[in-house]
Amino acid sequence: MEARLKLKYGKQPPMLSPQFLMTCNYMNEGCDGGWPHFNVFLAENAHLVAEECAPYKGKTKGDQCGNYEQCQPISKVQQSYFVGGGWGSTSEKKMMKEILRNGPINGDFQAPSMFSLYKEGIFSEKGLIGLKNKHQATLMQMFAKTIAGDDSEADLIETDEEIESDRRKNAESKGPSETTLNDKGISWMDMNHSVVIVGWGEDKKTDTKYWIVRNSYGEKWGMDGDFLVKRGNNDFGMEVEQIAFEPKMCSPDSKDTCL
């Protein structure tokens, strides 16, 4: 929200309060989770307040919306929309256009069980499958070597042929994809985590395209709070359900109002 306000008005807005959203949005579950759609719905039909007036507590138990009754409106959402116009109608190319023109977008994806252990690098479905297969292969190698009395280390390094094969495949799909979930005939995907997609890039060594994604676990997690996920093939459902919105300021130094 703050990034889009900054792009629209050309100045740094006040930090907005997540505590206000967690406590006052009856459509979500506070610290137990929720959906960005409903936070946007609240911001569109009501308003948002400053972090200074409603500071983050890390809990909602014992808190109530009436505690922030005196907080002045700072901003609100003027209109919200699905990137692409509807669920399953977005694509890699449409997401890139939206971020370039208007700023970061909210997205949901299917975070795997080991997501919290992420440190760095490009997160991908193939990488997880490969990691699982290598782990199983390593166990088999260790077992075979133990039976044979061979105590040498198992080979865990990807071969040059495997690296080159991945590079060629990535190079072939270098351009932004316009394929949507609807094009693939998929009508639903289960999502379990909400994030903010802030940009994109490409690994020059492997020609792997990726999204730059902001998580909500704090700066000590991942790459200063961010992670990279493979772009262009809907890994983990990252290119399915994106919410964008047009924000407006309504603080005393703005001509806009929140009424």
N, C-alpha and C positions, 0 to 999 in steps of 0.2 A: 504494500500500500504506500509506504513512504517513498519507495523508488519511483512509483508512477506519479505521485504528487510532485516529486522533485523534477521529473522530466516535463510535466505539464506546466509548472509555474516557474521553473528555473531557479529555485532556491530550496534550501534544506528545510523540510517541515519539522514540526516537533515530533518526538518519538511517540507513537501511539500505544495505547495500553492493551496488551493481550489479556490482562486480568479482567478488564471490563467485559471483554467478549466471553471469557470462560464463565464468569459469574452471572452475567445478565442474559446470555443467549439460552433461553429455555429449550430451544430446538436441538441443542447439542448436550454433551454429557460432561462438561467441565473438564477436569483432569483425566477423566476416563475415556476421552476421545470425542469424535464428531466428524462433521464434513465441512469442507471449506465453503460449499454452496450455501449452507445455512448461516455461516458467518457473514458472507457477502449479502445474503438476504436481510440480515439484521442491519448491516451497514447501509443498505439501500433504503430500508424503510424507517430507520432511526438515524443514528449517528455514531461516531467514535470519539473517544476522549483521549487526553494526553496521559502518558505514563506518569508524569509528575503528579497528576491528580489521583490516578488509580494505579499505584505501583504494584509490580509483580510480586506475588507471595509464594508461588509454587504450590498452591493448594486452593481449593474452593470451599472446603468444609468450614463451616462457621462464618463464611462470607455471604453477603447478600447484596443484591443490586442497589438497594436503598442506600448503601454506604457511599455510593457515587452520584447521588441525586444532585449534588451541587457542582459537579464537574461540567465545565462548559463544553459544548460541541466544538470539535476541532476539524473534523472532516466527515465525509460520507461518500457512499457510492452513488453516482448519478444513474448509471445503468450497468448491468452485468450481462454476460453472454458466454456461451460455449465457444471456444475457438473452433472455427469451422461451421458454426451455426447450430449444432446439435450433438447429442451423445454419439460417439463413433464416427463423426464426420470430419474430424481433424486429421492432419497428416504432418509429417516432418516439415514440409515446406510451409504449410500454414502456420505452424508453431513458430518457425523462424521469422516469418513476416510479422507476426503479432509482437514478438519480443523486440524486434528491430524498430518497429514503429511506435510501440506504446509502453514497452518495459516488461518486467518479469511476469510470469503467469503462474497461477496455482495449478498443481497437478496431483493426481492420486496414482499410486502404483502398488504392485504386489511385492512388498518387501519380503525376501526369504528369511528363514530363521537365523541365518548367520549375518544378516545385514548389520547388526549392532557391532560386529567385529571389524568392520571395514576400516582400513587405515589410509590407503592411497591406491591410485591406478584406476583403470576403466572397468567398472562393474558390468558384467554381461552374463546372459543366460548360458552361453556356450562356455564361458569361463567357469561357472559353477559346475556344469556337467563335466567339464574337463578335470576340474579339481576332484570331483567325486570319483571319476574313472581312474585318475592317477593314484588316488588314495587306495582304491581297491586293488589296482595293479601292483602298487608298492607292497601291500600286505601279502599278495600272492608271491611276489618276488622274494620277499623276506622269508616267507614260509618255505619256498622251494630251496633257497640258499641255506636255510637252517637244516633242512633235511639232507642236503648235499654236503653240509659241513663247510660251506663257503661263507666267510664273514665279511665280504666286500660290501660297500654301500650300494643301495638300489639307485637306479638312474631316474631322477625326477625332472631332468632338464628337457624342455621341449626341443626337438631336433630342428636343424636348419630347414629341412624340407617342410616341416609343419609350420614354421614361422613364415616361410615364403609362400606357402599355400594360402594361409590366412591373409597375407598382404595382397596377393593377387585378387582374392575374393572381395576384399575391402575396396580395392582400387576400382573394380568393376561396378560397384554400387556407390560411387563417390558423390554423384549429384543428389540433391534433396529429393526424397520420395514424395509423390503426391497420392500414394495409396492410402485409403482410409480403412478403418475396421469394417465399415459397411461394405466396402468393395470386396473384402475377404469373406463376407457372409457371416461375420461374428456379431451376435446381438448383445452379448453381455460378458463382462469379465469381473472377477472378484478383486476388489482393491482393499488394502488394509492400512495404508499410510499416506499422509498428505505432505507435500513438499512444495518448494518454490523453484521453478526452472528459470535461471537467470541468464543463460547464454549457451553458447556451443563452441566447439573447437574440433581439432583433428590431430591425432598422433602422427607425426611425420615419419616415424620409423616404420609403423605398421599400416599407415593409411586408415586407421580406425577412427571413425567419426564418433563424437560423444557430446552429450549434454552436460552442462555445468549446473549442478543442482544444490540448492541450499536446504539443509536439513534443520531439524529443530532440537538437536541434542547438545548444542553449545559448541564453542570454539575449540574445545579440547578433543572433540570427536572428529574423525576423518581428516580432511585437508582443511583445517581451520573452520570446521563446521560444514564444509561443502563435500560433495562427492561427484564423481564422474560416472555416467552410465552410457553404454553404447547407444548411438543414435542411428535411426533410419530403419530399424527392424522391430520396433515396438517391444524391446526387451523389458520384461517385468510389467508390461502394460503402460509404459511411460508415455506412449503416444496415443492415448485413448480418451482421457477425460480431463480436459484443461478448462479452467474457468478464468476469464479475463473480465476486466471492468474498467469503467471510466470514473475516476475519483474526482472529488472537488474539495477545496478548502472551505472552511466556514468559520475560521478564527477571526478575531477583531481586525486583523490587518488584511483581510481578504474581502473583496466585493461580493463573493458568493455567500449564500446563507444555507443553513441546514433545515430550514423550516419548510 
